[in-house]
Amino acid sequence: MSAAEAWRLCETCGVENDLDEQTCAICADERQYVPAGGQRWTTLARRAAEGFRVEITEVERDCYALHAVPRADVGQSATLVRTPHGNLLWEVPGYVDEAAVRAVATSAGWRR
């Protein structure tokens, strides 16, 4: 079984869970929104099958936003900043596909 099939993701917040817990640790907090239907789980493989992908948008020179399309979880966007000394990526969205991993790892096609 691949990681995309094994890891469960909370459909509300996107937190990964490989411990077979029935409750998301983030959503268990009373301040967190949980849908009226209750806790739901998905996988990266299921999201890929549903047509999710990561869109990469240049915000400004050497600064990019990455977000899942259609919107996943709370809709967070990652930010990738490229520097001559390396890249910095933070706030990764709840869905990341292999194409986005390759793009971030190599910054392919983003050179000017």
C-alpha angles and dihedrals in degrees: 000000000000124000088250088061099036104049116077121212126206106242091214103050105007098237113154120237124189096161096081090242115165095214127054111238091222097045092047088073109100091229093060123093116242119184117253088248090060135234116351131184134203137171136231088247092054092048091050090050089051090057101259116157137165118253117205117204127184108233094180136331109318093356120103137178120217120195138160119256117235094033114267129201113330091347098250119174125214120224122217118193119188121207133171087254097052143292130290120207124183141164095033113203121243091254123051122169130203092256091058091047090053093046093051093044094051104019083222116187094009098095117112 
